Amino acid sequence: MKKLLILAALSAVLFSCSSDRDQILKVYNWSDYIDESVLPEFEAWYKVQTGEDIKVVYQTFDVNETMLSKIEKGHEDYDVVCPSDYIIERMLNDGLLLPLDFASIPDSINYIELNKSPYIKGVFRSINPAIDANDYSVAYMWGTTGIIFNTDKVTPEEAGTWDVIRNPKFAGQILIKDAPRDVYGPVLIYLKQKELKEGTVTLEELMHDSSDASIAAVEAYLKQVKDGVLGWEADFGKDQMTKERGVISLNWSGDAVWAIEEAAEVGVSLDYIVPEEGSTVWFDGWVIPKYAKNIKAATYFIDFMCRPDIAIRNMDETGYVSANGAFEVLESQIDESLEPIDLTYFFGPDADSVRVDPVLYPDKAVIDRCALEHDWGKDTEKLLAMWSRVKGDNASSMTYVIIALAVVAIIVAVIFNNRSKKRRRKATRK
Ligand code: SPD
């Protein structure tokens, strides 16, 4: 009887744990990357659609690698996460993702296939020739990597080349994204200009180039850059530009939109450019990791994020561009005061002349000089080691200065202390 009671109590505990987890959705996203008011709306919508309660537990990260390590090494049970393209590729290669089952969502509320841009579909297809990334991920936001610059201090010609990040004129006012792959790509493109022009290498090949020689070349270049660096930042760069502490920021287009708008409100003029040598185009997408515990709610969440009105709110809040190809999304961004641009590549044949911000939606000429980053597998370690050598040197020289100052302070204090002791002893003898 006693054994039976214990068994019943144990199963009650186990049951309540599993049913509690069914009512929780753990979302792990980039910081500043959503309009958080959509989260309670999702909970209410989920209840209407499924009759079930759900509570969103929302956590954020600043760099892809932190997120990856929590899942890869920590096996954390996030239900939905939002990695970048090359990390999706890595997670696919390592079997860390579950296939998405959108057929499980009723047609009437299935916003995913309906709103997928053919361009985004094609890019996701190119992530891995063997496995279609579209079966495992849904693009959320996308953009380019480029230069935000203060138009009163920097000319478009100066900002229009990656060499601007080591231009001595701007030393001490340069911000660099603390994202090794997103810096490595553009710097390598810059260093390989001659080969790119001669056609002996392609942008696509450079995105796979993890050779020791290329890593060494980028490292040497970044060591020339670092003395002029005001900060290696994950998310404060846009703010520093708005406050005019920095005049150059190697950054993503979404941060640029946010910074340009915020700066305009305080009379600071910023602009964004994708340097002429070429750059990276990137996508962040929703995926369900294999350690997820609530696949149903995760699937509904991804669907909800693709609802055009929700996509528009997330865009407006963050400055980033939704990967949603719905006409409503494009329409919400039209501004008659802007020059028309051709966006047929993204929104289809009707979008041949739309008045939208070219920082949000790069035209085809910009896209054509950009390439997608790819996973390097084990070679990623070499890049991370190089990155800490570049940044670490900065820290250690600073550390040496602090240690030296501390030692001097201790020596002065000891001498001073000894002298006053001697004086006190002399005084007592008298
Ligand atoms: N604050 C959110 C930033 C997210 C930008 N993702 C860009 C990734 C480029 N690899």
Residues whose N, C-alpha, C, O or C-beta is under 5 A from the ligand:
A	BS01	SPD	W30 S31 D32 Y33 S84 D182 W252 W282 D284
